[in-house]
Amino acid sequence: MPGQTKKQTDPDAAAVVGPHDLPSEVDVPGVAPVARNGNRRSASEEARTLVASTTSGTLATLSDDGAPWASLVTFGVMDDGAPVLCLSTLAEHARNLERDRQASLMVADPNHSGEVLAGGRVTLAGRVRRSDEHPDGQSAREAHLEAVPSAAMYADFTDFSFWILEVERVRWVGGYGRMDSASASAYAAAAPDPVEPHALDAVNHLNEDHPDALLTMARAFGEYPDASEARCERADRYGLDLQLETPDGPKATRVSFTERINSPGGLRAATVDLVRRARQALQPA
Amino acid sequence: MPGQTKKQTDPDAAAVVGPHDLPSEVDVPGVAPVARNGNRRSASEEARTLVASTTSGTLATLSDDGAPWASLVTFGVMDDGAPVLCLSTLAEHARNLERDRQASLMVADPNHSGEVLAGGRVTLAGRVRRSDEHPDGQSAREAHLEAVPSAAMYADFTDFSFWILEVERVRWVGGYGRMDSASASAYAAAAPDPVEPHALDAVNHLNEDHPDALLTMARAFGEYPDASEARCERADRYGLDLQLETPDGPKATRVSFTERINSPGGLRAATVDLVRRARQALQPA
């Protein structure tokens, strides 16, 4: 299976595991295991995608007594995925960073609704540099202002500085039973998934208007020829996660697109192609 | 003015300041200063209200190298406002707490939309105790399960423990120019605002259906008899924050209810009473 081949050759490929295969933040019995089959985003791609999908998160810094301090921040993102903050030295988190450059940033999926721990999130940990200490300080400033236009109101005040978080460690959790770490180099090299901004609408559309097409995909390519119902759980540039009803109970599976989607609007054509191939595959010889 | 009297006598009263009166996380020119007049929630009441309004936040702990680690958590709340987490020892944040009990929790207003930094948030910092180290461990467990019913699926697994954050330090930020600290004892003694769950709907209703009533209040009790327009920005158990148009430009003001509201449904009657008194006050003698 392509997913497993990828895992063997790419140490950064996302772990795709059932609830009790690996240590997990939230092991829950009764939650269907995540499908093993099919291509999917690596942990570094998941992390880059999450970070690209919002402009706010929670910063952890060290207070003057060495205790951890959590605070709300806005951020932009450099080309290598490094978050850029704009903070006032009058605020505790900036005073903390002036004293100790260690920090981490937690970013949660802004599009997730429902049970909190079933949603995606990522922690990026490393050390910060002020933009005046960074060779690419001007780009950092621009990255922040592009993501947070309202920062233009205060960014030039003397008490504000831009801070770049140089990412050394990445921990992604996709929900129950979906989690992995990524190396700093893999994170820097990965790209956000271009279809992410449209994925939720696509999933809703497939479930509302095309349940039969989903079932056809599941029977042809999802390894469950006897599935009786199919729902789409997630869509990404590599394929679709499906939740099935089968004679053996609920099952999760994955169907992959022929090729990785490289444009924001490519989800529809790739899905149509997948349905077409599924119908062909199921035709009697 | 009652607000200022309160501030002088109660060190925990919220600072009510314009953007440049005090150090602030986010000083923004052009944002109308917050009104000084009127009774309002103290920082400890703001913090308790925020913490009561959601069941998820971001935990900051210390990694094995002493670096700060931010992670998503769910929580319930004890009677004294102490958050209760339920974490697996397989997850990094729980391993961090086993090693070092220092932690903080950032909770952001789940009802805020629009500009992120204009929304309320609070950081609670202190030390955690596992429920088996805590005299009221059973209550902690119940507080978590009441807030996060799905935790019942995994709470009894041997790798999960309940953790109580004993709050030592509270930092509240209500948005631009609204922020203050609260002592641990004030936080523990304060109560969440009972009208908070209905406040957003009430504000929308007032702005859509009763702009004239808001203007009457502003002219009678808001210290702007020449106001030409009024919008409600926030509602709470003590009164309403109004944003006005006046001959001197946009102004912020505050109108207070006669008595503090003590029931979740009390906002409507208190507002009706305020309008009635405002009309009386404006009647020619």
HADDOCK unambig.tbl for C-alpha pairs under 7 A between the chains (distance, minus, plus):
assign (segid A and resid 23 and name CA) (segid B and resid 90 and name CA) 5.63 0.50 0.50
assign (segid A and resid 24 and name CA) (segid B and resid 90 and name CA) 6.23 0.50 0.50
assign (segid A and resid 24 and name CA) (segid B and resid 91 and name CA) 6.46 0.50 0.50
assign (segid A and resid 25 and name CA) (segid B and resid 88 and name CA) 6.15 0.50 0.50
assign (segid A and resid 25 and name CA) (segid B and resid 90 and name CA) 6.34 0.50 0.50
assign (segid A and resid 25 and name CA) (segid B and resid 91 and name CA) 4.77 0.50 0.50
assign (segid A and resid 26 and name CA) (segid B and resid 88 and name CA) 6.95 0.50 0.50
assign (segid A and resid 27 and name CA) (segid B and resid 154 and name CA) 6.89 0.50 0.50
assign (segid A and resid 28 and name CA) (segid B and resid 153 and name CA) 6.24 0.50 0.50
assign (segid A and resid 28 and name CA) (segid B and resid 154 and name CA) 5.76 0.50 0.50
assign (segid A and resid 29 and name CA) (segid B and resid 153 and name CA) 6.89 0.50 0.50
assign (segid A and resid 58 and name CA) (segid B and resid 58 and name CA) 6.63 0.50 0.50
assign (segid A and resid 59 and name CA) (segid B and resid 70 and name CA) 6.71 0.50 0.50
assign (segid A and resid 60 and name CA) (segid B and resid 60 and name CA) 5.67 0.50 0.50
assign (segid A and resid 60 and name CA) (segid B and resid 68 and name CA) 5.42 0.50 0.50
assign (segid A and resid 60 and name CA) (segid B and resid 69 and name CA) 6.01 0.50 0.50
assign (segid A and resid 60 and name CA) (segid B and resid 70 and name CA) 5.40 0.50 0.50
assign (segid A and resid 61 and name CA) (segid B and resid 68 and name CA) 5.53 0.50 0.50
assign (segid A and resid 62 and name CA) (segid B and resid 68 and name CA) 6.24 0.50 0.50
assign (segid A and resid 67 and name CA) (segid B and resid 102 and name CA) 5.85 0.50 0.50
assign (segid A and resid 67 and name CA) (segid B and resid 103 and name CA) 6.77 0.50 0.50
assign (segid A and resid 68 and name CA) (segid B and resid 60 and name CA) 5.41 0.50 0.50
assign (segid A and resid 68 and name CA) (segid B and resid 61 and name CA) 5.53 0.50 0.50
assign (segid A and resid 68 and name CA) (segid B and resid 62 and name CA) 6.25 0.50 0.50
assign (segid A and resid 68 and name CA) (segid B and resid 68 and name CA) 5.45 0.50 0.50
assign (segid A and resid 68 and name CA) (segid B and resid 102 and name CA) 6.85 0.50 0.50
assign (segid A and resid 68 and name CA) (segid B and resid 103 and name CA) 5.71 0.50 0.50
assign (segid A and resid 68 and name CA) (segid B and resid 104 and name CA) 6.20 0.50 0.50
assign (segid A and resid 69 and name CA) (segid B and resid 60 and name CA) 6.01 0.50 0.50
assign (segid A and resid 69 and name CA) (segid B and resid 104 and name CA) 5.66 0.50 0.50
assign (segid A and resid 70 and name CA) (segid B and resid 59 and name CA) 6.72 0.50 0.50
assign (segid A and resid 70 and name CA) (segid B and resid 60 and name CA) 5.39 0.50 0.50
assign (segid A and resid 70 and name CA) (segid B and resid 104 and name CA) 5.96 0.50 0.50
assign (segid A and resid 70 and name CA) (segid B and resid 105 and name CA) 6.09 0.50 0.50
assign (segid A and resid 70 and name CA) (segid B and resid 106 and name CA) 5.41 0.50 0.50
assign (segid A and resid 70 and name CA) (segid B and resid 123 and name CA) 6.41 0.50 0.50
assign (segid A and resid 71 and name CA) (segid B and resid 106 and name CA) 5.87 0.50 0.50
assign (segid A and resid 71 and name CA) (segid B and resid 123 and name CA) 6.54 0.50 0.50
assign (segid A and resid 88 and name CA) (segid B and resid 25 and name CA) 6.12 0.50 0.50
assign (segid A and resid 88 and name CA) (segid B and resid 26 and name CA) 6.86 0.50 0.50
assign (segid A and resid 90 and name CA) (segid B and resid 23 and name CA) 5.65 0.50 0.50
assign (segid A and resid 90 and name CA) (segid B and resid 24 and name CA) 6.15 0.50 0.50
assign (segid A and resid 90 and name CA) (segid B and resid 25 and name CA) 6.25 0.50 0.50
assign (segid A and resid 91 and name CA) (segid B and resid 24 and name CA) 6.43 0.50 0.50
assign (segid A and resid 91 and name CA) (segid B and resid 25 and name CA) 4.70 0.50 0.50
assign (segid A and resid 102 and name CA) (segid B and resid 67 and name CA) 5.85 0.50 0.50
assign (segid A and resid 102 and name CA) (segid B and resid 68 and name CA) 6.83 0.50 0.50
assign (segid A and resid 103 and name CA) (segid B and resid 67 and name CA) 6.79 0.50 0.50
assign (segid A and resid 103 and name CA) (segid B and resid 68 and name CA) 5.71 0.50 0.50
assign (segid A and resid 104 and name CA) (segid B and resid 68 and name CA) 6.21 0.50 0.50
assign (segid A and resid 104 and name CA) (segid B and resid 69 and name CA) 5.65 0.50 0.50
assign (segid A and resid 104 and name CA) (segid B and resid 70 and name CA) 5.96 0.50 0.50
assign (segid A and resid 105 and name CA) (segid B and resid 70 and name CA) 6.09 0.50 0.50
assign (segid A and resid 106 and name CA) (segid B and resid 70 and name CA) 5.40 0.50 0.50
assign (segid A and resid 106 and name CA) (segid B and resid 71 and name CA) 5.87 0.50 0.50
assign (segid A and resid 123 and name CA) (segid B and resid 70 and name CA) 6.41 0.50 0.50
assign (segid A and resid 123 and name CA) (segid B and resid 71 and name CA) 6.54 0.50 0.50
assign (segid A and resid 153 and name CA) (segid B and resid 28 and name CA) 6.26 0.50 0.50
assign (segid A and resid 153 and name CA) (segid B and resid 29 and name CA) 6.93 0.50 0.50
assign (segid A and resid 154 and name CA) (segid B and resid 27 and name CA) 6.87 0.50 0.50
assign (segid A and resid 154 and name CA) (segid B and resid 28 and name CA) 5.74 0.50 0.50
